[in-house]
Amino acid sequence: MNEAAKTTETPAATLEEKVIERLRTVFDPEIPVNIFDLGLIYKIEAQPAADGGFDLAIDMTLTAPACPVAGQMPGMVEKAVEGLPELHHIKVELVWDPPWDKSRMSDEARMQLGFM
């Protein structure tokens, strides 16, 4: 990355990249693709906190409401990002609207699962 690009990045944008990197370490146990590339993450929102860090809100879904790890997945996501020193409060919310479908997957995920 050149110096000009570095100076125009905001702390929240840099943090979002770090969060995405961490989210790519979380996998649905039944699907061999990370949850970010599966399209299960609907929102990543960092808000400045009073002490200079950030509060993070993540909205995510699952491939199906009856997913066997539905109760565990938000905790897995929180655990993946909680080590980032910029974060103070992390809220992971499981949402069902809009429903997940294969069109939300990245091209890499589609190729890996044989959908391309």
Backbone hydrogen bonds, N-H to C=O, Kabsch-Sander energy under -0.5 kcal/mol:
donor,donor_aa,acceptor,acceptor_aa,energy
6,K,2,N,-1.8
7,T,3,E,-2.0
8,T,4,A,-1.0
9,E,5,A,-0.8
9,E,6,K,-0.6
14,T,10,T,-2.3
15,L,11,P,-2.3
16,E,12,A,-2.4
17,E,13,A,-1.8
18,K,14,T,-1.8
19,V,15,L,-2.7
20,I,16,E,-2.7
21,E,17,E,-2.2
22,R,18,K,-2.0
23,L,19,V,-2.7
24,R,20,I,-1.8
25,T,22,R,-1.9
26,V,23,L,-1.8
28,D,33,V,-0.9
31,I,28,D,-1.5
33,V,31,I,-1.3
35,I,23,L,-0.5
35,I,26,V,-2.6
38,L,34,N,-1.6
39,G,36,F,-1.2
40,L,35,I,-2.3
41,I,35,I,-0.5
42,Y,40,L,-0.7
42,Y,59,D,-2.5
43,K,59,D,-1.8
45,E,57,A,-2.7
47,Q,45,E,-0.5
47,Q,55,D,-2.8
49,A,53,G,-2.7
52,G,49,A,-1.8
54,F,86,E,-2.8
55,D,47,Q,-2.8
56,L,89,H,-3.3
57,A,45,E,-2.6
58,I,91,K,-2.9
59,D,43,K,-1.7
60,M,93,E,-2.7
61,T,40,L,-2.5
67,C,64,A,-2.0
70,A,67,C,-1.9
72,Q,69,V,-1.0
73,M,69,V,-2.6
76,M,72,Q,-1.9
77,V,73,M,-2.3
78,E,74,P,-2.5
79,K,75,G,-2.5
80,A,76,M,-1.7
81,V,77,V,-1.4
82,E,78,E,-1.7
84,L,81,V,-1.8
87,L,84,L,-1.7
88,H,54,F,-2.7
89,H,54,F,-0.7
91,K,56,L,-2.7
93,E,58,I,-3.1
93,E,91,K,-0.6
95,V,60,M,-3.4
95,V,93,E,-0.6
104,R,101,D,-2.0
105,M,102,K,-1.6
106,S,37,D,-2.8
110,R,106,S,-2.3
111,M,107,D,-2.5
112,Q,108,E,-2.5
113,L,109,A,-2.0
114,G,111,M,-1.1
115,F,110,R,-3.3
116,M,110,R,-0.6
